[in-house]
Amino acid sequence: MIGIIDYGSGNLRSVYNAFRYLKQDVKVCEDPDEMKGFDKIVLPGVGSSSGAMDGLSRRRLVEPLVAHIKKGKPFLGICLGLQLLFTRSEECGGCECLDVIRGEVKAFPREMGLKVPQIGWNTVRLLRDDCPIFRGLKDGSYFYFVHSYYCAAEQRDLVAAETEYGIPYTSAIWKDNIYAVQFHPERSQANGIKMLENFTDL
C-alpha cells in the first residue's frame, strides 16, 4: 500500500491518479495512526515550506513521517516534498524544515534576470546512474517543473540529479530509502510515469 500524505496543500489528486494508472493500491492519508500500515509513502507538495510544515505539525504527521523513513521504508518527495526534507528554507522569511537532508532551500537569484517561478519543461542531468528511480531513463530527459526555490545539499554524494536554471541546482536526491525530486513526475508524461513505476518496484 502506498500512502500519499495530505497536510492541507499539495497536488494530491494528480499524484493519486498517476499511481492508480499504474494499478497501485494507494490511499490519501492525513491520519497519523494510519501511516504505520503503509509500505511506501509519498509526500507531494505545492505551496510554501512554512505552510506545509504547519500543516504537518497540526495533523501530527511529522513524527510518523520521520519514523517511516528511519525504518528504511521507501519514501518519495515531490517538489515541495523534496524541499521539506532539508534543514531550513529561506521562504516566507525562513522556516525550519524536517532536517532529514542537511542543506538549505534558497530563492533563485533575481539579479540574474530569471523568470521566477520556473514553470515548464527542463532537462535533468543524472549524476548517479545507479539511482533506482531513474532506471530506464536517459541522461538529459525532460521533466516538468514549477518552483521559485531550489535545494542546496551539503552532501554532494546525495545529489542524484541536477538541473540548470541560471545556476545548477539539486533536482533529485537519493539517500538509502529516501528519494525526492524537484520536478513533478505526475505531470511529466512518459518520463514521469516511468519514474513513478520505478518507485513502485522498490
C-alpha positions in Angstrom: 0.0 0.0 0.0 1.3 3.5 -1.0 0.3 6.4 1.3 0.1 9.9 -0.1 0.4 12.4 2.7 -2.2 15.1 2.9 -1.1 18.0 5.1 -3.6 20.5 3.7 -2.0 21.5 0.5 -0.4 19.7 -2.4 -1.1 18.3 -5.8 -2.7 15.2 -4.3 -5.2 14.2 -7.0 -2.9 14.0 -9.9 -0.3 12.1 -7.9 -3.0 9.7 -6.8 -4.3 9.3 -10.3 -0.8 8.5 -11.6 -0.4 5.7 -9.2 -3.8 4.4 -9.9 -2.9 4.4 -13.6 0.0 2.1 -12.6 -2.6 -0.1 -10.9 -1.2 0.5 -7.5 -3.0 0.2 -4.2 -2.8 3.8 -3.0 -4.5 6.0 -0.4 -4.5 9.7 0.5 -3.8 9.9 4.3 -4.0 12.7 6.9 -4.3 10.3 9.9 -1.0 9.7 11.7 -2.2 6.3 13.1 -2.7 5.0 9.5 0.8 5.7 8.4 2.3 2.7 10.2 0.5 0.5 7.7 2.0 1.9 4.5 4.8 0.1 2.7 5.7 3.3 0.8 5.0 7.0 1.5 4.8 9.9 -1.0 5.0 13.5 0.2 3.8 15.7 -2.7 3.8 19.5 -2.5 2.5 22.8 -3.7 2.7 25.9 -1.6 5.1 27.3 0.9 7.5 25.5 3.2 6.2 27.2 6.3 2.6 26.5 5.5 3.4 22.8 4.8 5.4 22.4 8.0 2.5 24.0 9.9 0.1 21.6 8.2 2.2 18.6 9.0 2.6 19.7 12.6 -1.2 20.4 13.1 -2.1 17.0 11.8 0.6 15.3 13.9 2.3 13.8 10.8 5.9 14.8 11.4 6.8 12.1 13.9 5.2 9.2 11.9 6.7 10.5 8.7 10.2 10.6 10.1 9.6 7.2 11.8 8.7 5.7 8.4 11.9 7.0 6.9 14.1 5.7 9.8 12.6 2.3 9.4 14.1 2.1 5.9 10.7 2.1 4.1 10.7 3.7 0.6 9.9 7.4 0.7 9.3 9.7 -2.3 9.2 13.5 -2.0 7.8 15.6 -4.9 8.6 19.3 -5.4 7.9 20.9 -2.0 8.1 17.3 -0.7 11.8 17.5 -1.6 12.4 20.9 -0.1 10.7 19.9 3.2 13.4 17.2 3.8 16.1 19.9 4.1 17.3 21.7 7.2 15.7 25.0 6.6 14.1 27.2 3.9 14.5 30.9 3.1 10.9 31.0 2.0 8.5 33.4 3.9 11.3 34.9 5.9 12.8 31.5 6.8 11.5 28.4 8.5 12.9 25.2 9.9 12.1 22.0 7.9 12.4 18.3 8.7 16.3 18.3 8.6 16.4 14.8 7.1 18.9 16.1 4.5 21.4 18.6 5.5 21.2 21.8 3.5 19.1 24.9 2.7 16.3 25.8 0.4 17.2 29.1 -1.3 15.4 31.6 -3.6 16.6 31.8 -7.2 18.8 34.9 -7.6 16.7 37.6 -9.1 19.7 39.6 -10.3 20.3 37.0 -13.0 17.1 38.1 -14.7 15.4 34.7 -14.3 11.7 34.4 -14.7 10.6 33.2 -11.3 8.9 30.8 -10.7 10.5 28.4 -13.1 7.5 26.9 -14.9 7.8 24.4 -17.7 10.0 21.7 -19.0 13.6 21.4 -18.2 16.3 18.7 -18.5 17.6 16.5 -15.7 21.3 15.6 -15.7 21.8 12.3 -13.9 24.8 12.3 -11.5 24.0 8.8 -10.1 23.4 6.4 -12.9 22.7 3.7 -10.4 19.7 5.5 -8.8 16.8 3.1 -8.9 14.0 5.6 -9.7 15.9 6.7 -12.8 16.3 3.2 -14.2 15.5 3.1 -17.9 15.6 6.9 -18.2 18.2 8.7 -20.3 20.5 11.4 -19.0 19.1 14.8 -20.1 15.4 13.6 -20.0 12.8 16.3 -19.8 10.5 16.8 -16.7 8.0 19.4 -15.7 9.0 22.0 -13.1 7.1 24.6 -11.1 9.1 26.3 -8.3 10.6 29.5 -7.0 13.1 28.0 -4.6 15.9 25.4 -5.1 17.7 23.0 -2.8 21.4 23.2 -2.0 22.5 20.0 -0.4 25.6 20.0 1.9 26.5 16.4 0.9 27.2 16.2 -2.8 27.1 12.4 -2.8 23.4 12.5 -2.0 22.6 14.5 -5.2 21.3 12.1 -7.8 20.5 14.7 -10.4 20.9 18.4 -11.3 19.1 20.8 -13.4 20.2 24.2 -14.6 18.1 27.4 -14.4 20.6 30.2 -14.4 22.5 28.2 -11.8 22.9 24.4 -11.4 20.7 23.1 -8.5 19.7 19.8 -7.0 16.7 18.3 -8.8 16.9 14.9 -7.2 18.4 13.3 -4.1 18.9 9.7 -3.1 19.9 8.6 0.4 19.3 4.9 1.1 15.4 4.6 1.1 14.9 8.3 0.6 14.1 9.5 -2.9 13.0 13.0 -3.7 12.7 15.2 -6.9 12.1 18.9 -7.5 10.0 18.2 -10.7 6.5 16.8 -10.9 6.6 13.3 -12.3 2.8 13.1 -12.3 2.9 15.9 -14.9 5.9 14.8 -16.9 4.2 12.4 -19.2 6.0 9.1 -20.1 9.3 10.0 -18.3 7.4 10.8 -15.1 5.2 7.7 -15.3 8.4 5.6 -15.8 10.0 7.2 -12.7 6.9 6.5 -10.6 6.8 2.9 -11.8 10.4 2.5 -10.7 9.4 3.8 -7.3 6.6 1.2 -7.0 9.1 -1.5 -7.9 11.4 -0.8 -4.9 
